[in-house]
Amino acid sequence: MNQEKHIEKIYPREIIVATNLAARGNDIKTDHIEKYGGLHVIVTFMPSNKRVEEQAFGRTTRQGKHGTGQRIINAASLAHYKNFNIQKITALRDSIKINMLDDFQKRELQIITLKDERFTKFCLLLNEIREKIREKNSLYVKIKNQAKRIFTNISPSVLESNILLSIEEQWAMFLYQIDNQKAPTDSKIFHEQFEKFSKKIRENYENYCIIKNPYCHIAIADDLVINDSSLYRNYDNAMKHFDRAIELDSKHSAAAFAGKGWLLLKGKENFFRSNKQSIDYKEMAIRLFNKALEILSEEMSALTVIQSFLQHRCQNTNTDLSKQLIQKYNILGSYCNSLENTVKIIKKSQRLIQITELQIYNTKSLKECGKWCDIRLISYNRLDHYKTLIPNSKKIIVTKEKNNIVTVFYIQKNKDRLREWIVNDSTLSNALLSLSYDETILDRDIHIKIHILIYEKLKSKNGHIREEFPAFLQQSTDHNQYEVTFNDLTVRQDSGTKDQAIEIIDKMLSQNENSLFDKSIELSPLKKVKCFPKKSGILDYDYEHINITIQQINAEKLRDFLNPNIEVKELTKEEALTQLKENTCFFDRYLLPETWSLDSCRINLEITSENNNIPEKMTDLSVKIAMKLIAERIDQNERFNLNFVSANQTAKILEKALYRSNITIEFIGLTAENVEEKLRTIVSRSITLELIDNKETLLKVIDSLTTERIQLYSRVKEHGITEVVNKIRAEQKISEITDKSTTMKLIDVNKSIVDNILDICPNANFNMTPINIQNKCLLIGLKDELINVKFDMLQKKAAKTIIEQIRKHKLEFSLIFTQLTSHEAKQIIELAPIEQENVEVHRFKTLSELFMSQLRPNLELAEFSGRGIEYLIEINEKKFIPWTSIASICALASIQMAIGGL
């Protein structure tokens, strides 16, 4: 608002209140008040100098006009003066100003003059460095620049711009140090300091350490790997710039870590040969990307905290600052998503092998191995009677004497001698003293804590706490079995279709039954080689423990696999007729009689309408009749559901392949209500239920169980350990867990147990696996939800058939070999034909491409691009380039650790 227009003219009885700015440059007309004595100016402050004072009072008598002036000053503002004599105060003020001017001439003006002289030399220094940079350009670049000079000015390269920018930053710091010197500046000393500065700049440039800002190194490296076509020559140079940025500021150089990872993926590009990449470049790239993610996540957390404080202070979320914080958060989030996807792709390309060591508890072993010894409570006077029974029955006896001494009698292993232990644990002793010693067996479900404490103590004393194992387990040296899982197997088409999954199966299993035996070979008339069985593969031809697992597939997709009928719903009239034409042949539709069908495809038709709540249903129709009925419909709002009976060829193939095999469906991420719904719709023999909850709730679940098999999952550093334990051991291990929540899986339980568990932990997360599910119920129970699917108990032919069908639908799966000995597991990993493939950068785009032009946050994007993270990386696996497999080496190392170093 132009306020000066309001005071262009002054009229009688008007008063203007203004700051000192009113005395500068405003032409106030005083014609109307001239006859009253003109303008009267009152200055209510002590002007800082005589010029300001004269400028204010000079307003009164401009161009020969009349006027008066007066100073009215608050005494409080003159407190630092010794007296209030206006003449003395004015004289003192003028003398102070004269001293300030004198000081300026002696010091400040001298510094300005010296700076001006040095700035001229600094410009010469910059030109010198610029020429040295351009002299190092290749001959091609020099010729190109020479040609450009004819038509336009040459823009400096990214390298040149950032080197000169870094020198300018150091020049600014040099001047800042000069400004902060309190003593008068000696010109000779000033010249010496500048000469030292110039010498240091030249030395740093020659030693390639001129840049002190990490963002400059990042910008140069990004330019080399993105815009420079000769990466093979500049690979090492770009890597040095990224390394230097990390050295300067590792806590804020996320772009440098990401850039190094990207550079490792691109490799040293060579026109004639494939990229040269180090043998462990994938692992190195993953570590670098994860480090970048760690830094960016901390920065995003800081932005979140700032925004929380801002919202606490100001409820309005539409402020400019709030919008800016949100934009910064979105930019960093987009960059993090790109890095996370990159890491996933690299891990997928590594063909990682998973080895699982699991103690197998089958029905036979449960009945015959290691039943826990009973604990019987008897009075002390009945001890002699039971002492003779202890060695034979392997029971544990607990007695209580009159003086409240509790004693435990047990049999020592390998010696079968009766031993006793006087309970000296106060917790256990108090618990035992409260019991009745009436020759009853201590209830394990009620007094689980007592059992655990006694078993642990007797175990340390080498006492019998379990009954004898059966002979077949005593003779076995390795009770554990192994699973070997191959992930992310690919199909290559460089020299005919090569499916890694099929190759592994063919390599691991014998080709045919006849190849299991070699004929005897006559070496000499006196000696022949006997017939010994010999496998052409690691496993027998009839090996039937191949599993194929598909993780997190939509249930509707599996339904399309298994449903013998093809169902198409909610079609318009035109769409329904098109579907019928596409799924049948021309002769069936037009030339053959209605009662006979070449395709043998029968149609179930259902017609729904908004006006009719009950749909019309027609079954077992030929294609021709179905098309005729649909074509005759007039209502355009009707919708048609088509069911092509027994038309699903994939289902027919899978039905044959799975004749002797099983399909296991795991419903994941269920709530208690979801589990109840599955129990109502799906009929199965039993259920395996995995639940995730806090340990207190899980302990209550264990307390209520009668089952013996409980699977626990625990995380040790970066690895997970899965083990099947009994009820007592499960409670003990869960009690030791320090995490807030843990995972427990109950194996082969019935519906009533599941109902009871839902009552105990209604807020838990569940994964549910029905066992021996009925096929019709399965199709009904599959809805729009995520599931894990496992085709298990497969033989060679069935496994290969299923893999072929999965490949047609472009689904990812894992190939698993189960029930392996440690020796078989080791051989499989050694001989598996799993080649990794190189990962290359497919393309890159800038962060600004994520925003529409009118909504693009240019300020925030400029800030982040200046820090070197403007680029988003998109990579894909480079097909048809074999790479030395290290997955087998890593997997072998893991299994050797698991089985004690084979």
Buried (B, 14 or more C-beta within 10 A) or exposed (E): EEEBEEBEEBEEEEEEEEEEEBBEEEEBBBEEBEEEEBBBBEBEBBBEBEEBBEBBBEBBBEEEBBBEBEBEBEEEEBEEBEEEEEEEBBEBBEEEBEEEEEEEEEBBEBBEEBBEBBEEEBEEBBEBBBEEBBEEBEEEEEEEBEEEEEEEEEEBBBBBBBBBBBBEBBBEEBBEEBEEEEEEBEEEEBBEBBEEBBEEBBEBBEEEEBBBBBBBBBBBBBBBBBEBEEBBEBBEBBBBBBBBBBEBEBEBBBBBBBBBBBBBBBBBBEEEEBBEBEEEBBBBBBBBBBBBBEBBBEBBEEBEEBBEEBEEEEEEEEEEEBEBBBBBBBBBBEBBEBBEBBBEBBBBBBBBBBBBBBEEBEEEBEEBBBBBBBBBBBBBEBBEEBEEEBEEBBBBBBBBEEEEBBBBBBBBBEEEEBBEBEBEEEEBBEBBEEBEBEEEEBEBEEBBBBBBBBBEBBEEEEBBBEBEBBEEBEEEEEEEBBBBBBBBBBBBEEEEEBBBBBBBBBBBBBEEEEEBEEEEEEEEEEEEEEEEEEBBBBBBBEBBBBBBBBBEBBBEBBBBBBBBBBBBEEBEBEBBBEBBEEBBBEEBBEEBEEEEBBBEBBBBBBBBBEEEEEBBEEEEBBBBBBBEBBEEBEEEEBBBBBBBBEBBEBBEBBEEBBEEBBBBBBBBEBBBEBBEBBBEEBBBEBBBBBBBBBBEBBBEBBEEBEBBBBBBBBEEEEEEEBBBBBBBBBBBBBBEBEEEEBBBBBBBBEEEBBEEBBEBBEEBBBBBBBBEBBEEBBBEBBBEBEBBBBBBBBBBEBBBBBBBBBBEEEBBBBBBBBEBEBEBBBBBBEBBBBBBBBBBBEEBEEBBEBBEEEEBBEEBBEBBBEBBBBBBBEBEBBEEBEBEBBBBEBBBEBBBEBBEEE
